[in-house]
């Protein structure tokens, strides 16, 4: 049997009359592997062989008998079977030879279907199908099974081939869409006249070349369109490069002009009487213009910058020579930077590597904030500073394990502070809690750095707790402020009533009513601190007016008449009036002391408690204690005076 690949069109049988109708179905075999075959079924293949007449078989046997006798039938079957002749079979081995014939075909089919060339395999299977249709009659069950097995193999192959080409066509369609998308991007870029997008263009070209599999009918049109767009970009790119070179030459001319302007400033600066404030402003303006100018030709770029820096150095050298204030600022900056260098050098001797690592970062920040020096001195100092910090960084690299251990310990300390902050947040939102939180923040700042990966996280935890605490505290004091406002309204209402009493017709009645209002006033809590003094001032003034009216209203005459009506003799009336005046004075003193105590107690609420004590707070406590002692004494005096007045009245009425 032939193993070679057949041609585009399978060879037709030489004698069509000797083949079955089924053999005609396999005449046409696809050359590209993409069209489906119209293959005969296994039933057709078997039937095609059964229709062969017995005489034809006998004729074949007779013809074979005239040829050279083959001793080994199986060897004969292994040789190629032509399309025009059938194998020679002996009577005894006919059935076995027929089975072997079809089994060999099936075996070859199994080998073919494993190969990757779809078109080749399809043609070979068609050729084998043709041989089956022209083969001997498959009388035995084994021969029939071999034909069925062949057809199953062929059907499965055709199914796989169909799936393969469907996937291939889908991939072609997908690739077509990808290339159309690239064309759209390229077209948009050119339409936008973005002639500097060289990198994007190169990326598109690479992607375009990577996409290979496409519908054959679309390839030429796509490539033509893509090449046309690329050519348009390249043409404009050349124009852009020419303009770029021209622009660089213009920039060079402009920068050389600015250099001449700076040199003219240097000529003006070489005088002790030069106005360096004005000259410096002009220099800054020229520097700003310099920065706005674009690139110059590459071969002139470094030389141009060297000239620029040399000219600037010359200006600052002259300014240092003639400008006293500038010289002082430079010397201060010089001293600061020298100090920073010493601090950087001292980092090598620090035992706490973690703290030293944090310090070196701070030193770099401070260096940037320090004023500039003339370029030569600046470069020298920077080299010294950098050498010191690099030396420390080398030491840090050599002791990473120790550094990691210190950072881990610091992390654990900060974690403990987070736990304390949580406890304070949950327990207290008053001023006392505020002070505790501030103490924790101070402790936090004293602790050195933690591992870098944990730094942000631990700080976020601590800050969230602090934020929660102060949010709660704000809510708490929001309620307190609300209460203070309500208290203010109540006290203002009482003040209005007291003001009314201050103009009462009967001062004695006014005093009695005022005492009741004063008791209510004392029970009301604090008012907003900004209005505390004003409320107290208004309260004292109206009370003083009420009691003043009582003292100077001629109440003695009224009392004289009242006591006379009670039957008291003149001497007793005089004693009672004297005692009553003392009692009134004592009651006023009691009112004053009570008001002072309230004022002192209110003042205490605005002090933040500390562990270190507070002299002003201690003084307030002493004043409150003294006032309370005096208040007790005045209450005792008032009690005795009331008792004495009652005795005098009882004695006089007897």
BELSUL-V854902 format. One record per residue. N is the residue number from 0. OMEGA is omega in whole degrees, -180 to 180 (999 if undefined). Layout:
n->(N:N)
omega->(OMEGA:OMEGA)
This chain:
n->(0:1:2:3:4:5:6:7:8:9:10:11:12:13:14:15:16:17:18:19:20:21:22:23:24:25:26:27:28:29:30:31:32:33:34:35:36:37:38:39:40:41:42:43:44:45:46:47:48:49:50:51:52:53:54:55:56:57:58:59:60:61:62:63:64:65:66:67:68:69:70:71:72:73:74:75:76:77:78:79:80:81:82:83:84:85:86:87:88:89:90:91:92:93:94:95:96:97:98:99:100:101:102:103:104:105:106:107:108:109:110:111:112:113:114:115:116:117:118:119:120:121:122:123:124:125:126:127:128:129:130:131:132:133:134:135:136:137:138:139:140:141:142:143:144:145:146:147:148:149:150:151:152:153:154:155:156:157:158:159:160:161:162:163:164:165:166:167:168:169:170:171:172:173:174:175:176:177:178:179:180:181:182:183:184:185:186:187:188:189:190:191:192:193:194:195:196:197:198:199:200:201:202:203:204:205:206:207:208:209:210:211:212:213:214:215:216:217:218:219:220:221:222:223:224:225:226:227:228:229:230:231:232:233:234:235:236:237:238:239:240:241:242:243:244:245:246:247:248:249:250:251:252:253:254:255:256:257:258:259:260:261:262:263:264:265:266:267:268:269:270:271:272:273:274:275:276:277:278:279:280:281:282:283:284:285:286:287:288:289:290:291:292:293:294:295:296:297:298:299:300:301:302:303:304:305:306:307:308:309:310:311:312:313:314:315:316:317:318:319:320:321:322:323:324:325:326:327:328:329:330:331:332:333:334:335:336:337:338:339:340:341:342:343:344:345:346:347:348:349:350:351:352:353:354:355:356:357:358:359:360:361:362:363:364:365:366:367:368:369:370:371:372:373:374:375:376:377:378:379:380:381:382:383:384:385:386:387:388:389:390:391:392:393:394:395:396:397:398:399:400:401:402:403:404:405:406:407:408:409:410:411:412:413:414:415:416:417:418:419:420:421:422:423:424:425:426:427:428:429:430:431:432:433:434:435:436:437:438:439:440:441:442:443:444:445:446:447:448:449:450:451:452:453:454:455:456:457:458:459:460:461:462:463:464:465:466:467:468:469:470:471:472:473:474:475:476:477:478:479:480:481:482:483:484:485:486:487:488:489:490:491:492:493:494:495:496:497:498:499:500:501:502:503:504:505:506:507:508:509:510:511:512:513:514:515:516:517:518:519:520:521:522:523:524:525:526:527:528:529:530:531:532:533:534:535:536:537:538:539:540:541:542:543:544:545:546:547:548:549:550:551:552:553:554:555:556:557:558:559:560:561:562:563:564:565:566:567:568:569:570:571:572:573:574:575:576:577:578:579:580:581:582:583:584:585:586:587:588:589:590:591:592:593:594:595:596:597:598:599:600:601:602:603:604:605:606:607:608:609:610:611:612:613:614:615:616:617:618:619:620:621:622:623:624:625:626:627:628:629:630:631:632:633:634:635:636:637:638:639:640:641:642:643:644:645:646:647:648:649:650:651:652:653)
omega->(-176:176:-177:180:-177:-176:-179:178:179:179:179:176:-179:-179:-174:-180:-180:180:-180:177:-179:-178:179:-178:-177:180:-177:179:-177:180:-178:-179:-176:180:-177:176:173:-172:177:176:178:179:-180:180:180:-178:-179:180:-179:-179:177:180:-180:-179:179:179:-180:179:179:-180:179:179:-180:-177:178:179:179:-178:179:-178:-175:-178:-178:177:179:-179:-180:177:-176:176:-178:177:-175:-175:175:-179:179:-177:174:-179:-175:-174:-174:-177:-179:-179:179:178:-180:179:-177:177:177:178:180:-180:178:178:178:179:-178:-174:178:-177:-174:-177:-174:-178:180:-179:-180:179:-179:178:176:178:179:178:178:179:178:-179:-180:-176:-180:-179:-179:-178:-174:178:-180:179:179:179:179:179:178:179:178:-177:177:177:-178:179:179:178:-180:177:179:179:180:178:-180:-178:174:177:180:179:178:179:177:-180:178:180:177:179:179:-179:176:178:178:178:179:179:-180:179:179:-179:-179:178:178:180:178:-173:178:-174:-178:-179:179:179:180:178:178:180:179:180:179:-179:-179:-179:-172:-170:-178:171:-175:-176:-175:-169:-174:-178:179:-178:180:180:-180:-179:179:179:178:-180:178:178:-178:179:180:180:178:178:-180:-180:178:179:179:180:177:179:179:177:177:178:179:179:-179:180:176:176:179:177:178:178:179:178:176:176:179:177:178:-175:-175:177:179:-178:-177:177:-173:175:179:-179:-180:177:178:179:179:179:178:178:178:177:179:-178:-179:179:-177:-176:174:178:-173:-177:179:-172:-176:180:180:179:178:177:-179:-179:179:180:176:179:180:179:-178:175:178:179:178:-178:-171:-174:-176:-178:178:179:178:180:178:-180:176:178:178:179:179:-178:175:177:178:178:179:178:178:179:-179:180:-179:-177:-179:180:-179:-177:-179:178:178:179:177:-178:-178:177:178:-180:178:179:179:180:-179:-178:-179:-177:-179:177:171:-168:-177:179:179:-179:-179:-179:179:178:180:179:-178:178:180:-180:177:179:177:-180:176:178:179:180:-179:-177:-176:-179:178:179:180:179:179:180:179:177:177:179:-180:177:180:177:177:177:177:180:178:180:178:179:179:-179:-177:-174:-167:175:-178:177:178:177:178:180:178:179:178:177:178:179:177:178:-179:-177:-179:-179:-178:-177:179:177:-174:-177:-178:-173:-178:-176:-177:178:179:179:-178:-178:179:179:179:-180:179:-180:-176:173:177:-179:178:178:180:-178:173:176:179:179:178:178:179:179:178:177:179:179:180:-179:177:177:179:178:178:178:179:178:176:179:-179:178:-180:-179:-178:-179:-179:177:180:180:-179:179:-179:180:178:180:178:177:178:-180:-179:-177:180:-177:-173:175:177:-172:-179:-177:-175:-177:-180:180:-179:180:179:-179:-179:-177:-177:178:179:-180:180:-178:176:177:-179:-177:-174:-178:-177:-180:177:180:178:180:178:180:-179:-179:178:-180:179:176:-180:179:-176:-178:180:179:180:180:-179:180:178:180:-180:177:177:180:179:179:179:179:178:179:178:180:180:-180:179:178:178:180:178:-179:179:-179:176:180:-179:-175:-178:175:177:-180:177:178:-175:-178:-178:-176:180:179:178:179:177:178:179:180:179:180:179:-179:179:177:179:-180:178:179:-179:176:178:178:-180:179:-180:180:177:179:-180:179:179:179:180:-180:-180:-179:-177:-177:-179:999)
